[in-house]
Structures are given as structure tokens and as C-alpha cells.
């Protein structure tokens, strides 16, 4: 095994890069495992740079108002990374652009990056042992888990075809985009999050179709009542999304629904956007039960306003521990917190 690392960060979304920036500035010489570039990770939505790299325009990350970032991107990013990105089109910033800028900022402060997955961990003793898919195990005095959570999808070919062209899994992220304003939209799901998404979208849409496969919502009574009371929400019970309709020019143009109670009954809705709200799956399987998790498999923060987990010396940041906010800016904030927590903990241990 190699020498023991001060801190290893697993994950490369806003939380991971923010943690690495703060850890590097604290002279911890962080090592980031950003994930492997594999077909398996592509299908799971866990490629390097996280979920934000799968989105288009980002309008709600502070510090990036609309404007032409093209020249800045050319000067800030290495040519080999920049040439793989499409030209900047004058809006604020795209998800891939923002993530590339965060990654480069981490590198500028001395962060080392391995493009590989951590497949399993041993948190039973310190230093901790991490096992990448390739190469020797890694020893670490502290670990920050920032592996995020993947949006659940139905797995329809048409859903995949129109992702980022009218199909989204985050209304707060994408709902205000021009393509959705004053247009009919559809939300798939029946829990609290689905109704929250539908209610949020009424701020922008002409109407919102809320589609649920059962005959009543799984949501809380108060949330369900909000959907019933909102004049801009039309509810479709006992229905599932069978196909997303669209074209190469405008993206999504409609959906085809199938009844869950009447075989062969179909309904077509003309909509400009499809929002999946059927939950998220935190990327915690590789931990193999070594950290305390919630019933939904999110990592538990053991103290309020701290990123400490159930294992001393292991910290968690971003959506892997947050099933409530799930925003890039809140993930980045907890990434900062985790690095500060790790630095102070290492100092108290006399290892930094």
C-alpha cells in the first residue's frame, strides 16, 4: 500500500469539488476519486462531474448571471478539457461548464484526481482502507463521502432520448427555463416530492398535468389537498407514462399515457416538458452498511450543522446525505463544511 493520505474525497459533484477546494487550501493535499468513465456509470447517471453535468442551463447558482462566459471559459480551462465542450451560447452557465470550472479550481489549489470508482471501503479501523476498481488499496486518515444521489427514471427509450430536451428530474433546477414558460407540462409521481414539483411548476407553466399510477396519492394529506385545490394542476389517476413524444427540432411535444385499470386505454397530452418525480437513490451501496443510513439509504449526519457520520473521521457532503434540498448550491455548502470538519478533526488527532 502507498503512504497514508490525509483526506480522500469520494465523488465529483458540487459537494466533492467544494470539499477538495477547501481541503487543498488547508494544505491537506486531498485526493479525489471522481468516478470512472464506464457505460455502467453512464446508464446509472454516476459519471464524473455528478448530476449537474447532465443538465443544461443553470440559472440559480449564485455568481453566474446571464452573460457571455466564452472567453472566460477559454482562459480558465485547459484546452483539452475546453475543446470537448460545446461553444458557450450566452446564457449564465451550463451544468458541465460549472462542474469543469469547479474541477479546475480544485486542481489549481493542488487537488489530485483519480478517474476511478471506489468499490468498497473498510471503516472498521484507522487509517481507513479504500478499494478502487483498479490499482492498490488506498489508506486515508479521513474520508469525505460525496457520491450524491441519482434520480430515478422509468427507463423508457424515449425518456432517455429527450433528457435535457424537455425531460427533467428537477423542477427547481429547470422549471424556469424558457422552454417551459407558459407551456403545458407534466409531472410523473404521487408522493410529496411530486406535488411539490407540480406546485412549483405552476409558477411558470400554463397548466401542469400530475400523473399517478394509483387511484390516490402517496403524499401527505396536506400536500395532496394542495394539488386538488390548485386550479393550474390537472390530476390523472390510474395512469402511467408509456412514451415521451417529440421531434429533433423542438424536443418534447407530448406524452402518451396508459391506463392502469383499463387495458388498452391510452391518452395523449400535448406538453412541452416532462418532469420525473419518482424519487432519488443515494449512491451508498458501496459502503456496505458501514455507515448509519436512513430508511431511504441516505447517510445520517450525527450532529446538527455538522457533516460527521456514525464513524469518527468519516464525513458526508451533498445529496448523499441530503434528501430535502438537493440543490447544487446547498451541496457545495456542505462540501465546504465537510472539509472544515475534516481539517479540524485531523488537527485534533494530531495528524495535521
Backbone torsions as a table, in degrees:
resi	resn	phi	psi	omega
1	UNK	NA	154.0	179.8
2	UNK	-79.2	-179.3	176.6
3	UNK	-63.6	158.2	-177.6
4	UNK	-76.6	129.1	178.3
5	UNK	-79.4	147.8	173.9
6	UNK	-64.0	-52.5	-179.2
7	UNK	-147.7	134.5	174.6
8	UNK	-114.3	131.8	179.7
9	UNK	-109.4	125.2	-179.6
10	UNK	-105.5	112.1	-179.5
11	UNK	124.5	152.6	-173.3
12	UNK	-140.4	36.1	170.7
13	UNK	-93.7	-165.0	-179.9
14	UNK	-56.3	-36.6	179.2
15	UNK	-67.2	-46.4	-178.0
16	UNK	-63.7	-44.1	-178.7
17	UNK	-71.2	-37.5	176.8
18	UNK	-64.2	-41.4	176.7
19	UNK	-60.4	-41.6	-177.5
20	UNK	-69.3	-36.0	178.2
21	UNK	-62.6	-47.7	-179.1
22	UNK	-69.5	-38.0	178.9
23	UNK	-66.7	-39.5	179.4
24	UNK	-66.7	-41.4	178.3
25	UNK	-66.0	-22.9	176.0
26	UNK	-87.8	9.8	177.6
27	UNK	64.6	31.1	178.0
28	UNK	-88.2	-7.4	-179.6
29	UNK	50.6	58.0	-174.4
30	UNK	-65.4	150.0	174.0
31	UNK	-115.3	122.5	-178.0
32	UNK	-107.0	128.5	168.8
33	UNK	-97.6	104.3	-172.0
34	UNK	-85.7	-5.0	-178.0
35	UNK	104.1	156.9	-178.7
36	UNK	-94.0	151.6	176.2
37	UNK	-93.7	90.7	-178.0
38	UNK	-132.1	160.9	177.1
39	UNK	-65.1	-36.7	177.9
40	UNK	-59.6	-44.7	179.0
41	UNK	-69.6	-33.8	177.8
42	UNK	-63.1	-45.1	-178.8
43	UNK	-67.2	-31.3	-178.9
44	UNK	-86.4	-8.0	-177.5
45	UNK	73.3	30.8	-176.9
46	UNK	-121.5	31.3	175.1
47	UNK	-69.4	163.7	175.5
48	UNK	-52.6	147.8	-179.8
49	UNK	84.9	-0.7	168.2
50	UNK	74.2	-172.8	-175.9
51	UNK	-62.2	-30.9	-176.7
52	UNK	-64.8	-26.9	178.7
53	UNK	-70.5	-10.7	179.5
54	UNK	-97.5	1.5	-179.8
55	UNK	-103.7	169.8	178.4
56	UNK	-99.9	-112.5	-177.5
57	UNK	-66.0	139.9	173.7
58	UNK	-116.7	109.1	-175.0
59	UNK	-101.4	-9.4	-170.1
60	UNK	-119.0	18.0	174.0
61	UNK	-95.8	116.8	-172.9
62	UNK	-56.0	137.2	177.1
63	UNK	101.3	-1.2	-179.4
64	UNK	-128.3	70.1	174.9
65	UNK	-69.8	169.0	178.9
66	UNK	-60.3	138.3	-179.2
67	UNK	168.0	174.4	-176.9
68	UNK	-93.0	103.7	-179.8
69	UNK	-91.5	2.8	-172.4
70	UNK	-52.6	-52.0	-177.6
71	UNK	-64.2	-38.7	178.8
72	UNK	-64.1	-44.6	178.4
73	UNK	-60.5	-40.5	178.8
74	UNK	-61.9	-37.3	-176.9
75	UNK	-84.0	-27.0	-173.4
76	UNK	-88.5	-26.6	-173.6
77	UNK	-109.2	147.0	175.3
78	UNK	-59.9	147.6	-174.9
79	UNK	-58.9	-37.7	-177.2
80	UNK	-68.6	-29.3	175.9
81	UNK	-79.9	-38.2	-176.1
82	UNK	-68.3	-37.8	-176.0
83	UNK	-69.2	-16.7	178.4
84	UNK	-84.9	-5.3	-177.1
85	UNK	-103.4	146.8	176.4
86	UNK	-67.9	158.2	178.2
87	UNK	-58.6	146.0	177.2
88	UNK	-71.1	139.3	-171.6
89	UNK	-110.8	15.9	170.9
90	UNK	96.2	-6.7	176.5
91	UNK	-80.0	-165.3	-179.1
92	UNK	-67.0	-77.8	179.1
93	UNK	-157.5	147.6	174.6
94	UNK	-93.0	164.4	177.4
95	UNK	-57.7	-50.9	178.6
96	UNK	-60.1	-38.3	178.6
97	UNK	-63.6	-45.0	-179.6
98	UNK	-62.7	-41.5	-179.1
99	UNK	-69.4	-37.8	176.7
100	UNK	-64.0	-39.0	178.0
101	UNK	-65.4	-42.0	177.1
102	UNK	-62.4	-45.0	-179.5
103	UNK	-59.2	-45.9	-178.4
104	UNK	-66.3	-37.5	178.4
105	UNK	-62.2	-39.5	176.7
106	UNK	-63.4	-42.7	178.8
107	UNK	-62.7	-40.8	-178.2
108	UNK	-58.0	-29.3	-179.3
109	UNK	-94.2	3.7	174.0
110	UNK	105.9	9.1	177.3
111	UNK	-65.8	135.6	173.7
112	UNK	-99.8	141.6	-172.5
113	UNK	-125.5	134.5	172.6
114	UNK	-118.5	124.8	-179.4
115	UNK	-88.3	77.2	-176.6
116	UNK	-157.1	164.2	177.6
117	UNK	-97.2	145.7	165.9
118	UNK	-89.0	119.0	-172.8
119	UNK	-88.9	-32.7	177.2
120	UNK	-156.5	164.7	-177.2
121	UNK	-136.7	157.7	171.6
122	UNK	-126.9	102.9	179.9
123	UNK	-101.1	14.8	-175.7
124	UNK	-75.4	-21.3	179.0
125	UNK	-150.3	158.7	177.4
126	UNK	-106.9	144.1	-2.4
127	UNK	-66.1	153.2	179.7
128	UNK	-72.8	154.0	178.4
129	UNK	-117.2	128.8	178.9
130	UNK	-117.2	139.3	-175.7
131	UNK	-116.1	103.8	177.0
132	UNK	-74.8	166.0	179.7
133	UNK	-69.9	-23.6	177.1
134	UNK	-132.4	147.0	175.9
135	UNK	87.3	-176.9	-175.5
136	UNK	-77.4	158.0	174.1
137	UNK	-61.0	154.5	-177.9
138	UNK	-113.6	133.7	174.2
139	UNK	-97.6	140.9	-178.3
140	UNK	-145.0	136.2	174.6
141	UNK	-73.4	-32.7	178.4
142	UNK	-141.3	151.6	-178.9
143	UNK	-134.3	136.6	172.0
144	UNK	-114.3	118.9	178.3
145	UNK	-94.0	118.2	-178.3
146	UNK	-137.5	48.7	-172.7
147	UNK	-86.3	-3.9	172.3
148	UNK	74.3	-170.1	177.2
149	UNK	-136.8	138.7	-177.9
150	UNK	-97.3	132.8	176.7
151	UNK	-64.1	140.7	176.2
152	UNK	-81.1	136.0	178.9
153	UNK	-122.1	161.8	179.6
154	UNK	-79.7	-23.9	179.4
155	UNK	88.9	16.5	178.4
156	UNK	-76.0	138.6	175.7
157	UNK	-56.6	-39.7	-179.1
158	UNK	-69.5	-30.1	175.7
159	UNK	-63.1	-46.5	178.2
160	UNK	-64.8	-38.7	-177.3
161	UNK	-61.8	-35.1	-173.9
162	UNK	-109.4	15.9	172.9
163	UNK	-60.2	133.9	-177.2
164	UNK	67.9	7.2	172.5
165	UNK	-127.3	36.7	179.7
166	UNK	123.1	-15.2	176.0
167	UNK	-105.3	127.9	-176.1
168	UNK	-142.8	160.9	173.8
169	UNK	-118.7	17.0	-178.0
170	UNK	-149.7	101.1	-179.9
171	UNK	-66.9	-40.4	-179.6
172	UNK	-63.3	-36.2	179.4
173	UNK	-70.3	-43.1	-166.2
174	UNK	-116.8	-13.5	-169.6
175	UNK	-59.0	-30.3	-177.0
176	UNK	-86.3	1.2	-178.8
177	UNK	-64.8	149.1	-177.4
178	UNK	-54.1	-33.7	-176.6
179	UNK	-65.0	-19.1	-177.1
180	UNK	-105.1	-11.5	-174.8
181	UNK	-69.5	130.3	178.5
182	UNK	57.8	30.8	178.7
183	UNK	-121.5	154.7	173.8
184	UNK	-72.9	137.3	-177.6
185	UNK	-130.5	162.5	177.6
186	UNK	-129.8	139.6	175.0
187	UNK	-117.3	132.9	179.4
188	UNK	-106.1	122.1	178.3
189	UNK	145.2	165.9	-177.4
190	UNK	-138.3	10.2	179.1
191	UNK	-96.0	-175.8	179.1
192	UNK	-55.9	-42.2	-177.2
193	UNK	-64.8	-36.1	179.1
194	UNK	-65.2	-42.3	179.9
195	UNK	-71.0	-36.2	174.5
196	UNK	-60.4	-43.8	179.1
197	UNK	-63.0	-46.2	-178.4
198	UNK	-63.0	-43.7	179.9
199	UNK	-63.8	-41.8	177.9
200	UNK	-61.5	-42.3	-176.8
201	UNK	-67.8	-21.6	178.0
202	UNK	-63.5	-17.5	176.6
203	UNK	-66.2	-24.8	-172.7
204	UNK	-119.7	-34.8	-173.2
205	UNK	-79.6	159.7	172.2
206	UNK	-76.2	-37.4	173.9
207	UNK	-155.4	154.9	179.3
208	UNK	-125.2	121.8	175.1
209	UNK	-92.5	122.8	-179.9
210	UNK	-106.8	115.7	-172.5
211	UNK	-110.6	125.9	-179.9
212	UNK	-134.1	140.5	-173.5
213	UNK	-76.5	-16.9	-179.5
214	UNK	-102.4	-178.5	-178.4
215	UNK	-95.8	3.8	173.0
216	UNK	-154.2	156.2	-177.2
217	UNK	-72.9	150.6	169.8
218	UNK	-83.9	-11.1	-176.0
219	UNK	-67.1	164.4	175.4
220	UNK	-62.6	157.8	-176.6
221	UNK	-57.5	-43.5	-176.7
222	UNK	-67.3	-36.5	178.6
223	UNK	-70.9	-41.6	179.0
224	UNK	-60.2	-40.2	-179.2
225	UNK	-64.2	-34.1	177.0
226	UNK	-60.3	-40.3	179.4
227	UNK	-66.2	-43.5	179.6
228	UNK	-63.9	-34.9	-174.2
229	UNK	-83.4	-18.0	-174.7
230	UNK	-80.8	118.8	-177.2
231	UNK	-67.2	-17.4	-179.0
232	UNK	-91.8	-1.6	179.7
233	UNK	-106.8	124.6	174.4
234	UNK	-108.3	124.9	-173.1
235	UNK	-99.3	134.5	177.6
236	UNK	-122.4	97.7	177.5
237	UNK	-81.6	165.4	175.6
238	UNK	52.6	41.2	-178.3
239	UNK	-138.3	147.3	175.4
240	UNK	-128.1	155.8	176.2
241	UNK	-78.6	118.6	-179.5
242	UNK	-97.4	-34.0	-177.9
243	UNK	-161.6	140.8	171.2
244	UNK	-92.5	130.2	-178.6
245	UNK	-102.5	147.5	179.5
246	UNK	178.7	-172.5	177.2
247	UNK	-144.5	170.4	-175.4
248	UNK	-71.1	-20.7	-176.6
249	UNK	-84.1	-54.7	-173.6
250	UNK	-103.8	-4.4	-176.2
251	UNK	80.0	-135.9	-174.5
252	UNK	-66.6	133.1	176.1
253	UNK	-123.2	-12.5	-179.1
254	UNK	178.3	-177.9	176.0
255	UNK	-139.1	154.5	172.4
256	UNK	-113.9	121.9	-179.7
257	UNK	-103.7	148.9	174.4
258	UNK	-119.3	141.0	177.7
259	UNK	-74.1	142.6	176.1
260	UNK	-93.2	-3.9	-177.9
261	UNK	-120.7	-23.8	179.0
262	UNK	-117.0	104.2	-176.5
263	UNK	-58.5	129.2	177.3
264	UNK	87.9	-10.0	179.9
265	UNK	-78.6	126.3	-178.7
266	UNK	-128.9	151.7	177.3
267	UNK	-134.3	136.2	176.6
268	UNK	-109.9	130.7	177.6
269	UNK	-116.5	134.7	174.0
270	UNK	-85.7	110.1	-179.7
271	UNK	-138.9	159.5	179.0
272	UNK	-105.7	-5.0	-179.6
273	UNK	-153.7	146.7	178.8
274	UNK	-126.3	121.8	-179.1
275	UNK	-115.3	118.1	178.4
276	UNK	-86.3	124.8	179.1
277	UNK	-131.8	58.0	-177.3
278	UNK	-112.4	25.1	171.9
279	UNK	100.7	172.0	176.4
280	UNK	-127.4	153.4	175.7
281	UNK	-117.8	112.8	179.2
282	UNK	-65.9	143.9	-177.1
283	UNK	-86.7	74.4	-176.4
284	UNK	-120.8	2.3	-175.4
285	UNK	-59.3	-35.4	-176.6
286	UNK	-66.2	-17.3	180.0
287	UNK	-73.8	-20.1	174.5
288	UNK	52.4	42.1	174.3
289	UNK	76.6	11.6	-176.2
290	UNK	-84.1	-10.8	172.2
291	UNK	-119.6	149.3	176.9
292	UNK	-67.5	131.6	-179.0
293	UNK	-122.0	158.2	173.5
294	UNK	-77.1	177.0	177.8
295	UNK	-61.6	-25.8	178.8
296	UNK	-92.5	8.4	175.0
297	UNK	77.1	18.8	172.6
298	UNK	-85.5	147.9	178.1
299	UNK	-67.9	138.6	179.9
300	UNK	-88.3	126.0	168.3
301	UNK	-82.8	124.0	-171.3
302	UNK	-82.1	-17.7	179.0
303	UNK	-131.2	143.9	177.1
304	UNK	-63.0	136.7	177.5
305	UNK	61.4	25.9	173.7
306	UNK	-135.0	157.7	-177.9
307	UNK	-104.9	17.7	-179.2
308	UNK	-70.4	141.0	177.5
309	UNK	-102.8	-169.1	-179.6
310	UNK	-73.9	-11.0	176.9
311	UNK	-112.2	121.4	-179.7
312	UNK	-60.9	128.2	-178.8
313	UNK	97.5	-6.7	176.1
314	UNK	-113.3	128.6	-176.1
315	UNK	-122.8	157.6	-179.1
316	UNK	-131.3	142.4	-177.6
317	UNK	-141.3	146.9	173.8
318	UNK	83.0	-158.4	-170.9
319	UNK	-67.8	-13.6	177.1
320	UNK	-67.6	-19.0	178.6
321	UNK	-123.3	4.8	-174.0
322	UNK	-128.7	105.3	177.5
323	UNK	-103.1	13.7	-174.9
324	UNK	-110.9	-56.2	-176.6
325	UNK	-84.5	-53.7	176.4
326	UNK	52.0	46.5	177.4
327	UNK	-118.7	152.2	-179.2
328	UNK	-59.7	-40.7	-175.1
329	UNK	-72.2	-34.6	176.1
330	UNK	-72.7	-34.7	175.9
331	UNK	-63.8	-43.4	178.1
332	UNK	-61.5	-38.7	179.0
333	UNK	-62.2	-44.7	179.4
334	UNK	-72.1	-24.5	172.6
335	UNK	-62.6	-45.3	174.5
336	UNK	-57.8	-47.9	-178.6
337	UNK	-59.8	-42.1	-177.7
338	UNK	-64.6	-38.7	178.2
339	UNK	-65.9	-42.5	177.9
340	UNK	-65.5	-40.6	177.1
341	UNK	-62.0	-44.1	-179.3
342	UNK	-64.9	-42.7	-178.9
343	UNK	-62.5	-43.5	-179.1
344	UNK	-69.4	-37.1	177.8
345	UNK	-66.5	-43.9	178.4
346	UNK	-62.2	-39.9	178.4
347	UNK	-62.4	-39.7	179.2
348	UNK	-67.8	-27.7	178.3
349	UNK	-81.6	-10.0	-178.1
350	UNK	77.4	18.8	-179.9
351	UNK	-102.8	3.0	177.6
352	UNK	-148.7	NA	NA
